């Protein structure tokens, strides 16, 4: 087992686009690469992803 395999297995996290196993230490986390991050962004831009309900004022305050 390589060091990389051992580091990936415990977290159980996967790239949100291609599902490749990754760790939080990856530069583009939660994506495995810039390519996957850009592909995911393209889905938002082309409305393949949508928000399931209207945005409420309380939603905007959560990030602060």
C-alpha positions as protocol buffer text, in pm:
chain_id: "A"
residue {
  index: 1
  type: UNK
  ca { x: 0 y: 0 z: 0 }
}
residue {
  index: 2
  type: UNK
  ca { x: 145 y: 338 z: -96 }
}
residue {
  index: 3
  type: UNK
  ca { x: 150 y: 637 z: 139 }
}
residue {
  index: 4
  type: UNK
  ca { x: -101 y: 812 z: -87 }
}
residue {
  index: 5
  type: UNK
  ca { x: -348 y: 521 z: -68 }
}
residue {
  index: 6
  type: UNK
  ca { x: -320 y: 512 z: 309 }
}
residue {
  index: 7
  type: UNK
  ca { x: -382 y: 887 z: 330 }
}
residue {
  index: 8
  type: UNK
  ca { x: -689 y: 874 z: 107 }
}
residue {
  index: 9
  type: UNK
  ca { x: -873 y: 581 z: 263 }
}
residue {
  index: 10
  type: UNK
  ca { x: -937 y: 708 z: 619 }
}
residue {
  index: 11
  type: UNK
  ca { x: -1113 y: 1028 z: 514 }
}
residue {
  index: 12
  type: UNK
  ca { x: -1348 y: 858 z: 267 }
}
residue {
  index: 13
  type: UNK
  ca { x: -1392 y: 1188 z: 82 }
}
residue {
  index: 14
  type: UNK
  ca { x: -1434 y: 1200 z: -294 }
}
residue {
  index: 15
  type: UNK
  ca { x: -1416 y: 1467 z: -562 }
}
residue {
  index: 16
  type: UNK
  ca { x: -1758 y: 1625 z: -601 }
}
residue {
  index: 17
  type: UNK
  ca { x: -1737 y: 1597 z: -978 }
}
residue {
  index: 18
  type: UNK
  ca { x: -1557 y: 1274 z: -1077 }
}
residue {
  index: 19
  type: UNK
  ca { x: -1583 y: 1088 z: -742 }
}
residue {
  index: 20
  type: UNK
  ca { x: -1206 y: 1017 z: -730 }
}
residue {
  index: 21
  type: UNK
  ca { x: -1085 y: 964 z: -369 }
}
residue {
  index: 22
  type: UNK
  ca { x: -917 y: 1278 z: -229 }
}
residue {
  index: 23
  type: UNK
  ca { x: -795 y: 1428 z: 97 }
}
residue {
  index: 24
  type: UNK
  ca { x: -862 y: 1778 z: 234 }
}
residue {
  index: 25
  type: UNK
  ca { x: -495 y: 1858 z: 163 }
}
residue {
  index: 26
  type: UNK
  ca { x: -563 y: 1864 z: -214 }
}
residue {
  index: 27
  type: UNK
  ca { x: -515 y: 2217 z: -354 }
}
residue {
  index: 28
  type: UNK
  ca { x: -859 y: 2228 z: -520 }
}
residue {
  index: 29
  type: UNK
  ca { x: -1052 y: 2056 z: -238 }
}
residue {
  index: 30
  type: UNK
  ca { x: -1338 y: 1950 z: -252 }
}
residue {
  index: 31
  type: UNK
  ca { x: -1239 y: 1877 z: -612 }
}
residue {
  index: 32
  type: UNK
  ca { x: -942 y: 1665 z: -721 }
}
residue {
  index: 33
  type: UNK
  ca { x: -824 y: 1912 z: -985 }
}
residue {
  index: 34
  type: UNK
  ca { x: -884 y: 2250 z: -1141 }
}
residue {
  index: 35
  type: UNK
  ca { x: -1048 y: 2069 z: -1433 }
}
residue {
  index: 36
  type: UNK
  ca { x: -1314 y: 1911 z: -1207 }
}
residue {
  index: 37
  type: UNK
  ca { x: -1370 y: 2242 z: -1026 }
}
residue {
  index: 38
  type: UNK
  ca { x: -1424 y: 2420 z: -1357 }
}
residue {
  index: 39
  type: UNK
  ca { x: -1654 y: 2145 z: -1489 }
}
residue {
  index: 40
  type: UNK
  ca { x: -1866 y: 2174 z: -1174 }
}
residue {
  index: 41
  type: UNK
  ca { x: -1882 y: 2553 z: -1210 }
}
residue {
  index: 42
  type: UNK
  ca { x: -1995 y: 2510 z: -1572 }
}
residue {
  index: 43
  type: UNK
  ca { x: -2294 y: 2306 z: -1449 }
}
residue {
  index: 44
  type: UNK
  ca { x: -2404 y: 2602 z: -1236 }
}
residue {
  index: 45
  type: UNK
  ca { x: -2352 y: 2845 z: -1528 }
}
residue {
  index: 46
  type: UNK
  ca { x: -2559 y: 2630 z: -1766 }
}
residue {
  index: 47
  type: UNK
  ca { x: -2832 y: 2578 z: -1503 }
}
residue {
  index: 48
  type: UNK
  ca { x: -2777 y: 2203 z: -1478 }
}
residue {
  index: 49
  type: UNK
  ca { x: -2763 y: 2267 z: -1102 }
}
residue {
  index: 50
  type: UNK
  ca { x: -3038 y: 2468 z: -940 }
}
residue {
  index: 51
  type: UNK
  ca { x: -3132 y: 2567 z: -586 }
}
residue {
  index: 52
  type: UNK
  ca { x: -3436 y: 2370 z: -477 }
}
residue {
  index: 53
  type: UNK
  ca { x: -3610 y: 2652 z: -289 }
}
residue {
  index: 54
  type: UNK
  ca { x: -3614 y: 3031 z: -283 }
}
residue {
  index: 55
  type: UNK
  ca { x: -3326 y: 3198 z: -98 }
}
residue {
  index: 56
  type: UNK
  ca { x: -3433 y: 3351 z: 231 }
}
residue {
  index: 57
  type: UNK
  ca { x: -3267 y: 3634 z: 425 }
}
residue {
  index: 58
  type: UNK
  ca { x: -3153 y: 3386 z: 693 }
}
residue {
  index: 59
  type: UNK
  ca { x: -2960 y: 3192 z: 426 }
}
residue {
  index: 60
  type: UNK
  ca { x: -2756 y: 3500 z: 342 }
}
residue {
  index: 61
  type: UNK
  ca { x: -2661 y: 3556 z: 707 }
}
residue {
  index: 62
  type: UNK
  ca { x: -2526 y: 3201 z: 758 }
}
residue {
  index: 63
  type: UNK
  ca { x: -2190 y: 3271 z: 592 }
}
residue {
  index: 64
  type: UNK
  ca { x: -2093 y: 3555 z: 826 }
}
